[in-house]
Amino acid sequence: MKLSDLDLDSKMIMALKKAQIVEAKQILYFSNTELQHLTNISSDNILKLKEKVAERYIHQRCNNALNIYQKEVPLQLQHWKLSTACRTIDSILRGGILSGVLTEITGESGCGKTQLCLQLCISVQFNKERAGGAVFICTEDAFPSKRLQQMIQHYGQFLPGQNLGDKIFVEHVADFDTLEFCVKKKLPTLINRGLIQLVVLDSVTALFRCQYDSSQLLNRAKHLIEFASTLRQLAHQNSIIVVCVNQVSANMNKIGLQDSDVVPALGLTWSNQMTCRILLSRFTYHEEYTDDSGQAMSRRKLKVIFAPHLRQSELDIQISDCGIQGIKPQFVNT
């Protein structure tokens, strides 16, 4: 932008040009004192000059907490929460899974990670604020379609006349090239068309474990950061929910997660990319009981490991035909 575009008087333009300032943006490079020394323009006129330049370059107003609360802000700041379809679980998550960030669900095999993700794929279609579909990316086993249909039969009664499975898009990937094409090409297309509000990656661990060995930790760390950055940007720019499922490894040194026998895979590099981590686990002893209908169910535990908006808490959960349901929340003193 040229100085003539600022509608300044001729004397001020001559003073600026004499100081070798020929573009408007150069005015913002100097402090008020420096400009006054270079141009001999009064301090009051320097302030007015800078305000005029700033108005031309800064088009967005500053946002405050009230603007964000009233959602009078750009889409990137309009966070919303996705219910897990269980009030007890939602109570310790303060309403559900947060949008615009990366949420990790980790735990040992058979603890209910995939089932919770299937439940989210159904729940997002009931969301009052941002109802939409979901993308479920599989990198390991075949997609559990039978289990999904079982859950749809239960939740379908609350949304009659619609097939909940029609809005769940499933993608199977077996290598990084296919995964990156899906994340960078297919997902933006579905998001721009307003078809999805949730992305589930089950799991992020499988491909990284196969691609790199112990001698390539540095390359794996760089790849993890790059991939997580792509997912985080996708979540932030479109204000959608992104959930990554992670496996666990043996905790040889008994550190982290309060001396647990397992720790989330992919190490500290991946952990630093996550905003929220939820751990699912099975009891060390096997306990089965029946619900009101006499159906046998095994018990699990859901624990909030870290999140900037949540306190550490844990909850006993049970798995039944309708999905995962909470039993009783317990808050951890920190």
C-alpha positions, 0 to 999 in steps of 0.5 A: 500500500502506497502513502497516497492511499492513506489520504494524508496531506502533502507535508506529511507525505513529503516528511515520510518520503524524506525519511525513505518511508515509501510504503504504508506498512513501513510506518508500523516497523518504527516506534513512535519516538523513532518516527518522530525523530526521522520525520519531525512530525508531532507525537499527536500526528504520529499516533493518528498516522499509525491508527490510520495505517492499522485500520487499513491492515487490520480488518478483524476486530479484537475478540473478548471472552463475551464475544466468544461466549455469545459466538460472535466470533469466527468459526475457529473460535466457536467451540462446541461439545459432542455428547457421548450419549451417556449423561454420566460420562458427559458429567465428567467431560463437562458436556462431551468431547470438545471441538477444534482440538485433538482428543485421544482415546487410549487403552488396552485391547478389548476395553471399549475404545472402538465401541465408544467411537461408534457411539460418538458417530451416532451421537453426532447425528443427534447434536442440537448445535452441530448435527452432522455425519461422521468419518470412521477411518480404519487402519487395523481390523475390519470395520465392526459393522455388525456392532454398529447396526446393533447400536443403531437399532437402539438409538434409531428409535429416537430419530424415526424415519432416518437411517443413522448408518447413512451418515457414517462414512467408512474408509479403510487404509493400509498405508500412509499414502492412502491415509494422507490422501484421505485426510488431505483430500477426501475429508476437506471435501466432505467438510466443505459440503457440510456432511460431517462434524466428526472424524475418528481415526482407529487407530493412529498407532498401527501405521506408525509402528509398522513404518518405523523401527527402533533405529528411526525414532527421530524420523518417526517423531517428525512424521508424528508432529507433521501428521498431528499438525494436519489433523489439528489444523483440520479440527481448528479451522472447521471447528469439528471433532477429531478423535484419535484412538491409540494403543498402549505399551507395557510400562517397564519403568512404572512411570506415568498414569499413576504407576499403571502397567501400561502407557499410551503408545507413540511416546511423548512426541505424540502426547504433546500433540493431544489436547485431551487424553481419555484412558479406557481400561479393564478391571484387574479382576473379572467382574460380571453382573446383570442389568435390569433386564438380566443381561450380563455385562462386564465392567470397565473404567474410563479415566480423564488423564489430562485436558485443559478444561477438565479435572482428573476424574474416573468413572466405572463404565459398562458395555451393553447392546446400546453401547457404553454407559457410565456407572458412578463418577469419581474425582481425583484430588490434584 
